[in-house]
Amino acid sequence: MSDQSFANLSLPPAQLKNLEHLGYREMTPIQALALPLALAGKDLIAQAKTGSGKTATFALPLLKQLNPRDFGTQALVLCPTRELATQVATEIRRLARYQQNIKVVTLCGGQSIGPQIGSLEHGAHIVVGTPGRIKDHLRKKTLSLKRAKCVVLDEADRMLEMGFIEDMRTIIEQTPASRQTLFFSATFPKDIKAISVQFQKDPEHVQVESLHNDQQIDQQFYICQKSERLESLVKLLCLHQPQAAVVFCNTKQATQQVCAHLREQGISASALHGDLEQRDRDQVLVQFKQLSCTVLVATDVAARGLDVDDLPLVVNYDLPRDAEVYVHRIGRTGRAGKAGFALSLLADSERYKFDAIADYQQRELEFEAVETLTVEAATIPAPPFVTLCIAGGRKEKVRPGDVLGALTGEAGINGKAVGKITVMDYVTYVAIERGQANKALKRLTDGKIKGRKFKVRKLR
């Protein structure tokens, strides 16, 4: 048995079997450092990057503490965004499979509060949510944290950046003093230290490489006039022909301007910014992950919770004001040992930002003029998939297998033409190879799913 084996931990045999079934082979560095401490009931500050296995690091200890017969809320996980909360809740449910009837409820803004209140009335062992909506439920007295044994702040530094510090304080103050408090954060700013001093008892501080290994990310910088920035971005995209790329802008206005320009050039693009309605935001993210939209043009705050395992390219249309933000942006490519690629545009007046990024990474960086590049292609290919939206989801008991069956049944389309299927509460998104999209749309419109008719439309 290796030193990194989960079998070395004080976990129930049924959970160890479940971990093996879920493909948890060996502990990641953060798990090996933090799990023994968290399982022993210690308070913790853990510095680790996204994708390091931190969800299991807090989920395993809080699941071990649960009393399944008590339907009061025994654990609370606070996340900065709805997307991250949804990912975390999904993973906790998987890790909870070793014991029956563990109820995990997600409470986030952007969704109607009524159904959430209904879910809470039936009890919730674990609540995962965003600070604003958790505070709403506490104020309405639809949620009580008086029996919480464990409180987790996931991506605590992001919650601070987004202005949630007072909400975080208000929420933690409504939990028992005897609770276990676990902080997970990529960075450790002074505000996190202040909250830790206020709410944690002798916390252990563990840290693994908190920023992505930028050595596996090829960083290239191009200087250009501000007036030529849009044309320069198109030039870079045409040169590299990515199947998927995230373009970062510093403002909502810039995301809209860049997105409109890319579309004019025949490039599939969608904007992601803080003013989008939650439904539109979900749709944009799903299309990007399903490879039916090539370029996602995003602000930093809007991109929180965007977790794409295999992102080939990140572009900084605007360099951020903070070098650490730059490193977080480019860390979205080059994950899981893959080589990553990051391109950045800068004006002559932004040389100080370039210098700050080089200093922060303690490495030599170079830039060249964008005019030196020779580009033959005038645009990039259309995305390989088209996303169809079905007006029925989890609440109507729709499952991915039902959609696949409806598409591929007698004389249906080839299963290989069906990409990712994403089932949400009230809608389901299915990716179809572009050449088969119209046939699939007709098939779903004319046919039935689980014996029922659903409205289906093709997303642009």
NUDO-275058 format. One line per 5 residues: number of its first residue (from 1); their letters; for each residue y negated, x negated, z of C-alpha. Coordinates in nm, 2 decimals, padded with zeros to 4 digits. Layout:
N
NUM	A	Y:X:Z ~ ...
//
This chain:
460
1	MSDQS	00.00:00.00:00.00 ~ -00.34:-00.15:-00.10 ~ -00.63:-00.18:00.14 ~ -00.82:00.07:-00.07 ~ -00.55:00.34:-00.04
6	FANLS	-00.65:00.68:00.10 ~ -00.33:00.67:00.30 ~ -00.49:00.42:00.53 ~ -00.73:00.69:00.65 ~ -00.67:00.95:00.93
11	LPPAQ	-00.63:01.24:00.69 ~ -00.37:01.52:00.70 ~ -00.06:01.46:00.48 ~ -00.14:01.77:00.28 ~ -00.48:01.63:00.19
16	LKNLE	-00.34:01.30:00.09 ~ -00.10:01.48:-00.14 ~ -00.39:01.68:-00.28 ~ -00.59:01.36:-00.34 ~ -00.30:01.21:-00.53
21	HLGYR	-00.27:01.53:-00.74 ~ -00.65:01.52:-00.82 ~ -00.63:01.16:-00.94 ~ -00.79:00.99:-00.64 ~ -00.60:00.67:-00.67
26	EMTPI	-00.79:00.42:-00.46 ~ -01.12:00.43:-00.26 ~ -01.44:00.33:-00.44 ~ -01.65:00.07:-00.25 ~ -01.87:00.33:-00.08
31	QALAL	-01.56:00.53:00.02 ~ -01.39:00.23:00.17 ~ -01.70:00.14:00.38 ~ -01.81:00.49:00.48 ~ -01.50:00.71:00.52
36	PLALA	-01.35:00.54:00.83 ~ -01.69:00.57:01.00 ~ -01.75:00.93:00.89 ~ -01.40:01.04:00.98 ~ -01.45:00.88:01.33
41	GKDLI	-01.75:01.12:01.37 ~ -02.03:00.87:01.34 ~ -02.37:00.95:01.19 ~ -02.42:00.76:00.87 ~ -02.69:00.63:00.63
46	AQAKT	-02.50:00.54:00.30 ~ -02.68:00.38:00.01 ~ -02.50:00.44:-00.31 ~ -02.57:00.53:-00.67 ~ -02.47:00.85:-00.85
51	GSGKT	-02.12:00.83:-00.98 ~ -02.00:00.61:-00.69 ~ -01.77:00.87:-00.54 ~ -02.00:00.97:-00.26 ~ -01.91:01.35:-00.27
56	ATFAL	-01.56:01.27:-00.14 ~ -01.72:01.04:00.12 ~ -01.88:01.33:00.29 ~ -01.65:01.61:00.18 ~ -01.33:01.47:00.34
61	PLLKQ	-01.48:01.43:00.69 ~ -01.64:01.77:00.69 ~ -01.32:01.94:00.56 ~ -01.12:01.77:00.84 ~ -01.35:01.92:01.10
66	LNPRD	-01.33:02.28:00.98 ~ -01.16:02.56:01.16 ~ -01.04:02.79:00.88 ~ -01.02:03.09:01.11 ~ -01.39:03.07:01.20
71	FGTQA	-01.59:03.21:00.91 ~ -01.92:03.09:01.05 ~ -02.10:02.81:00.86 ~ -01.96:02.49:00.99 ~ -02.10:02.25:00.74
76	LVLCP	-02.42:02.23:00.53 ~ -02.49:02.01:00.23 ~ -02.85:01.98:00.11 ~ -02.90:01.87:-00.25 ~ -03.23:01.82:-00.46
81	TRELA	-03.13:02.04:-00.76 ~ -02.91:02.34:-00.85 ~ -02.71:02.12:-01.09 ~ -02.62:01.87:-00.83 ~ -02.54:02.15:-00.57
86	TQVAT	-02.31:02.31:-00.83 ~ -02.13:01.98:-00.90 ~ -02.09:01.91:-00.53 ~ -01.96:02.26:-00.45 ~ -01.71:02.24:-00.73
91	EIRRL	-01.58:01.90:-00.60 ~ -01.56:02.02:-00.24 ~ -01.35:02.33:-00.36 ~ -01.11:02.09:-00.53 ~ -01.08:01.87:-00.22
96	ARYQQ	-01.03:02.18:00.00 ~ -00.73:02.30:-00.20 ~ -00.49:02.15:00.06 ~ -00.58:02.43:00.31 ~ -00.60:02.80:00.23
101	NIKVV	-00.90:03.03:00.23 ~ -01.18:02.77:00.27 ~ -01.50:02.94:00.14 ~ -01.77:02.73:-00.02 ~ -02.10:02.92:-00.10
106	TLCGG	-02.38:02.77:-00.32 ~ -02.73:02.88:-00.23 ~ -03.00:02.77:-00.48 ~ -03.33:02.89:-00.62 ~ -03.35:03.02:-00.97
111	QSIGP	-03.08:03.28:-00.89 ~ -03.11:03.63:-00.75 ~ -03.09:03.62:-00.37 ~ -02.91:03.95:-00.34 ~ -02.56:03.84:-00.45
116	QIGSL	-02.61:03.53:-00.23 ~ -02.67:03.75:00.08 ~ -02.36:03.95:-00.02 ~ -02.15:03.63:-00.03 ~ -02.28:03.52:00.31
121	EHGAH	-02.19:03.85:00.47 ~ -01.83:03.78:00.39 ~ -01.85:03.44:00.57 ~ -01.89:03.08:00.45 ~ -01.72:02.78:00.60
126	IVVGT	-01.94:02.54:00.39 ~ -02.28:02.60:00.24 ~ -02.42:02.38:-00.04 ~ -02.77:02.44:-00.15 ~ -03.13:02.34:-00.22
131	PGRIK	-03.38:02.31:00.06 ~ -03.61:02.59:-00.06 ~ -03.34:02.85:-00.09 ~ -03.16:02.75:00.23 ~ -03.50:02.79:00.41
136	DHLRK	-03.54:03.14:00.26 ~ -03.20:03.25:00.40 ~ -03.28:03.11:00.74 ~ -03.61:03.29:00.74 ~ -03.44:03.62:00.64
141	KTLSL	-03.17:03.55:00.90 ~ -02.90:03.59:00.63 ~ -02.77:03.24:00.72 ~ -02.71:03.09:01.06 ~ -02.65:02.72:01.12
146	KRAKC	-02.59:02.75:01.49 ~ -02.22:02.66:01.44 ~ -02.28:02.37:01.20 ~ -02.07:02.07:01.29 ~ -02.18:01.85:01.00
151	VVLDE	-02.51:01.83:00.80 ~ -02.52:01.62:00.48 ~ -02.84:01.52:00.29 ~ -02.72:01.42:-00.06 ~ -02.97:01.22:-00.27
156	ADRML	-03.21:01.23:00.03 ~ -03.47:01.01:-00.15 ~ -03.48:01.25:-00.44 ~ -03.55:01.54:-00.21 ~ -03.84:01.35:-00.06
161	EMGFI	-03.98:01.27:-00.41 ~ -03.97:01.64:-00.49 ~ -04.17:01.73:-00.17 ~ -03.89:01.88:00.04 ~ -03.95:01.67:00.36
166	EDMRT	-04.09:01.96:00.57 ~ -03.82:02.19:00.45 ~ -03.55:01.93:00.54 ~ -03.70:01.90:00.89 ~ -03.72:02.28:00.94
171	IIEQT	-03.35:02.32:00.83 ~ -03.21:02.04:01.04 ~ -03.39:02.17:01.35 ~ -03.19:02.49:01.32 ~ -02.86:02.31:01.36
176	PASRQ	-02.69:02.21:01.69 ~ -02.79:01.87:01.85 ~ -02.42:01.79:01.87 ~ -02.37:01.79:01.49 ~ -02.27:01.49:01.27
181	TLFFS	-02.55:01.40:01.03 ~ -02.48:01.21:00.71 ~ -02.75:01.08:00.47 ~ -02.67:00.96:00.12 ~ -02.95:00.80:-00.08
186	ATFPK	-02.98:00.55:-00.36 ~ -03.29:00.40:-00.19 ~ -03.41:00.39:00.17 ~ -03.79:00.47:00.18 ~ -03.98:00.48:00.51
191	DIKAI	-03.98:00.87:00.52 ~ -03.59:00.86:00.52 ~ -03.61:00.61:00.81 ~ -03.85:00.85:01.00 ~ -03.61:01.15:00.95
196	SVQFQ	-03.31:00.94:01.05 ~ -03.49:00.83:01.37 ~ -03.57:01.20:01.45 ~ -03.23:01.35:01.37 ~ -02.95:01.09:01.38
201	KDPEH	-02.77:00.93:01.67 ~ -02.71:00.56:01.64 ~ -02.64:00.59:01.26 ~ -02.42:00.33:01.09 ~ -02.59:00.19:00.77
206	VQVES	-02.36:00.11:00.49 ~ -02.47:00.00:00.14 ~ -02.30:-00.08:-00.19 ~ -02.49:-00.19:-00.50 ~ -02.74:00.10:-00.50
211	LHNDQ	-02.87:00.05:-00.85 ~ -02.66:00.04:-01.16 ~ -02.56:-00.30:-01.28 ~ -02.83:-00.35:-01.54 ~ -02.64:-00.65:-01.68
216	QIDQQ	-02.41:-00.41:-01.87 ~ -02.71:-00.22:-02.01 ~ -02.87:-00.37:-02.32 ~ -03.25:-00.33:-02.27 ~ -03.48:-00.35:-02.56
221	FYICQ	-03.86:-00.31:-02.55 ~ -04.09:-00.23:-02.85 ~ -04.46:-00.25:-02.85 ~ -04.66:-00.01:-03.07 ~ -05.00:00.17:-03.09
226	KSERL	-05.02:00.48:-02.88 ~ -05.11:00.68:-03.19 ~ -04.78:00.56:-03.36 ~ -04.55:00.64:-03.06 ~ -04.40:00.96:-03.21
231	ESLVK	-04.32:00.78:-03.54 ~ -04.18:00.48:-03.36 ~ -03.95:00.71:-03.15 ~ -03.81:00.87:-03.47 ~ -03.77:00.52:-03.62
236	LLCLH	-03.56:00.40:-03.32 ~ -03.34:00.71:-03.32 ~ -03.28:00.68:-03.70 ~ -03.19:00.31:-03.65 ~ -02.94:00.37:-03.38
241	QPQAA	-02.80:00.71:-03.49 ~ -02.68:00.82:-03.14 ~ -02.45:01.12:-03.10 ~ -02.64:01.19:-02.77 ~ -02.96:01.05:-02.62
246	VVFCN	-03.20:01.12:-02.34 ~ -03.57:01.05:-02.41 ~ -03.78:01.03:-02.09 ~ -04.14:01.13:-02.08 ~ -04.38:01.12:-01.79
251	TKQAT	-04.52:01.48:-01.83 ~ -04.41:01.83:-01.93 ~ -04.67:01.83:-02.21 ~ -04.52:01.51:-02.36 ~ -04.17:01.66:-02.35
256	QQVCA	-04.29:01.96:-02.55 ~ -04.49:01.75:-02.80 ~ -04.20:01.50:-02.86 ~ -03.94:01.78:-02.89 ~ -04.15:01.96:-03.15
261	HLREQ	-04.20:01.64:-03.35 ~ -03.83:01.55:-03.35 ~ -03.74:01.90:-03.47 ~ -04.00:01.87:-03.75 ~ -03.81:01.56:-03.86
266	GISAS	-03.48:01.75:-03.87 ~ -03.35:01.60:-03.54 ~ -03.17:01.84:-03.30 ~ -03.37:01.82:-02.98 ~ -03.44:02.03:-02.66
271	ALHGD	-03.70:01.98:-02.39 ~ -03.61:01.98:-02.02 ~ -03.90:02.01:-01.78 ~ -03.98:02.17:-01.44 ~ -04.14:02.49:-01.57
276	LEQRD	-03.82:02.61:-01.75 ~ -03.66:02.93:-01.62 ~ -03.32:02.85:-01.46 ~ -03.13:03.04:-01.74 ~ -03.30:02.83:-02.01
281	RDQVL	-03.25:02.51:-01.81 ~ -02.87:02.58:-01.78 ~ -02.85:02.66:-02.15 ~ -03.03:02.33:-02.25 ~ -02.80:02.12:-02.02
286	VQFKQ	-02.48:02.29:-02.14 ~ -02.57:02.24:-02.51 ~ -02.64:01.87:-02.45 ~ -02.32:01.82:-02.26 ~ -02.12:02.02:-02.53
291	LSCTV	-02.27:01.79:-02.80 ~ -02.44:02.08:-02.98 ~ -02.78:01.92:-02.91 ~ -02.84:01.55:-02.98 ~ -03.16:01.46:-02.80
296	LVATD	-03.26:01.58:-02.46 ~ -03.64:01.52:-02.40 ~ -03.69:01.52:-02.02 ~ -03.92:01.45:-01.73 ~ -03.78:01.26:-01.43
301	VAARG	-03.77:01.56:-01.19 ~ -03.61:01.79:-01.46 ~ -03.34:01.53:-01.52 ~ -03.22:01.53:-01.15 ~ -02.86:01.64:-01.14
306	LDVDD	-02.81:01.55:-01.51 ~ -02.47:01.38:-01.49 ~ -02.33:01.28:-01.82 ~ -02.04:01.03:-01.80 ~ -02.06:00.88:-02.15
311	LPLVV	-02.43:00.87:-02.25 ~ -02.47:00.61:-02.52 ~ -02.85:00.59:-02.53 ~ -03.16:00.63:-02.30 ~ -03.51:00.60:-02.45
316	NYDLP	-03.83:00.56:-02.25 ~ -04.09:00.73:-02.46 ~ -04.33:00.67:-02.17 ~ -04.26:00.38:-01.93 ~ -04.27:00.52:-01.58
321	RDAEV	-04.53:00.40:-01.33 ~ -04.26:00.28:-01.09 ~ -04.01:00.00:-01.18 ~ -03.75:00.16:-00.96 ~ -03.77:00.49:-01.15
326	YVHRI	-03.72:00.29:-01.47 ~ -03.39:00.14:-01.33 ~ -03.27:00.49:-01.23 ~ -03.35:00.62:-01.58 ~ -03.16:00.35:-01.76
331	GRTGR	-02.87:00.38:-01.51 ~ -02.77:00.71:-01.68 ~ -02.62:00.50:-01.96 ~ -02.36:00.23:-01.91 ~ -02.15:00.42:-01.66
336	AGKAG	-01.79:00.37:-01.56 ~ -01.78:00.01:-01.69 ~ -01.90:00.11:-02.04 ~ -02.18:-00.08:-02.22 ~ -02.51:00.10:-02.21
341	FALSL	-02.82:00.10:-02.43 ~ -03.18:00.15:-02.32 ~ -03.48:00.14:-02.55 ~ -03.85:00.15:-02.43 ~ -04.18:00.20:-02.61
346	LADSE	-04.49:00.04:-02.46 ~ -04.86:00.01:-02.56 ~ -05.04:-00.32:-02.52 ~ -05.23:-00.16:-02.22 ~ -04.89:-00.11:-02.05
351	RYKFD	-04.79:-00.48:-02.03 ~ -04.83:-00.46:-01.65 ~ -04.55:-00.20:-01.63 ~ -04.33:-00.42:-01.84 ~ -04.40:-00.72:-01.61
356	AIADY	-04.33:-00.51:-01.30 ~ -03.99:-00.40:-01.45 ~ -03.90:-00.76:-01.52 ~ -04.00:-00.87:-01.17 ~ -03.81:-00.58:-01.01
361	QQREL	-03.49:-00.68:-01.19 ~ -03.55:-01.05:-01.14 ~ -03.47:-01.13:-01.50 ~ -03.64:-01.24:-01.82 ~ -03.73:-00.95:-02.05
366	EFEAV	-03.87:-00.97:-02.40 ~ -04.04:-00.72:-02.64 ~ -04.10:-00.71:-03.01 ~ -04.32:-00.51:-03.24 ~ -04.17:-00.19:-03.37
371	ETLTV	-04.30:-00.28:-03.72 ~ -04.04:-00.55:-03.75 ~ -03.75:-00.30:-03.76 ~ -03.61:-00.20:-04.09 ~ -03.47:00.16:-04.10
376	EAATI	-03.28:00.30:-04.39 ~ -03.19:00.66:-04.27 ~ -03.47:00.92:-04.26 ~ -03.30:01.13:-03.99 ~ -02.98:01.16:-03.78
381	PAPPF	-02.68:01.39:-03.85 ~ -02.66:01.74:-03.71 ~ -02.47:01.76:-03.38 ~ -02.09:01.79:-03.43 ~ -02.07:02.12:-03.23
386	VTLCI	-02.24:02.45:-03.21 ~ -02.25:02.64:-02.88 ~ -02.16:03.01:-02.86 ~ -02.28:03.21:-02.57 ~ -02.05:03.49:-02.44
391	AGGRK	-02.22:03.76:-02.21 ~ -01.95:03.74:-01.95 ~ -01.85:03.48:-01.69 ~ -01.69:03.41:-01.36 ~ -01.80:03.75:-01.21
396	EKVRP	-01.60:03.93:-01.49 ~ -01.30:03.70:-01.42 ~ -01.34:03.52:-01.75 ~ -01.16:03.18:-01.75 ~ -01.16:02.90:-02.01
401	GDVLG	-00.80:02.98:-02.11 ~ -00.90:03.34:-02.19 ~ -01.17:03.22:-02.43 ~ -00.94:02.96:-02.59 ~ -00.67:03.23:-02.64
406	ALTGE	-00.92:03.47:-02.80 ~ -01.03:03.21:-03.04 ~ -00.69:03.06:-03.14 ~ -00.46:03.36:-03.12 ~ -00.28:03.49:-03.43
411	AGING	-00.44:03.34:-03.75 ~ -00.73:03.22:-03.53 ~ -00.92:02.90:-03.55 ~ -00.75:02.56:-03.48 ~ -00.76:02.47:-03.11
416	KAVGK	-00.88:02.12:-03.21 ~ -01.20:02.28:-03.33 ~ -01.28:02.41:-02.98 ~ -01.48:02.17:-02.76 ~ -01.59:02.21:-02.40
421	ITVMD	-01.58:02.56:-02.24 ~ -01.83:02.61:-01.95 ~ -01.79:02.93:-01.74 ~ -02.08:03.03:-01.53 ~ -02.13:03.33:-01.31
426	YVTYV	-02.25:03.57:-01.58 ~ -02.22:03.38:-01.91 ~ -01.97:03.15:-02.08 ~ -02.05:02.88:-02.32 ~ -01.80:02.74:-02.57
431	AIERG	-01.85:02.45:-02.81 ~ -01.71:02.50:-03.17 ~ -01.70:02.24:-03.44 ~ -02.00:02.31:-03.67 ~ -01.79:02.40:-03.98
436	QANKA	-01.59:02.66:-03.78 ~ -01.88:02.82:-03.58 ~ -01.94:03.13:-03.80 ~ -01.57:03.20:-03.81 ~ -01.54:03.16:-03.43
441	LKRLT	-01.84:03.39:-03.38 ~ -01.69:03.66:-03.60 ~ -01.36:03.62:-03.42 ~ -01.51:03.67:-03.08 ~ -01.75:03.95:-03.19
446	DGKIK	-01.47:04.15:-03.36 ~ -01.20:04.07:-03.10 ~ -01.16:04.10:-02.72 ~ -01.14:03.86:-02.43 ~ -00.90:03.98:-02.16
451	GRKFK	-00.88:04.31:-02.33 ~ -01.26:04.36:-02.31 ~ -01.55:04.34:-02.57 ~ -01.83:04.10:-02.49 ~ -02.16:04.03:-02.67
456	VRKLR	-02.15:03.69:-02.83 ~ -02.44:03.49:-02.99 ~ -02.48:03.15:-03.15 ~ -02.73:02.92:-02.98 ~ -02.98:02.74:-03.20
//
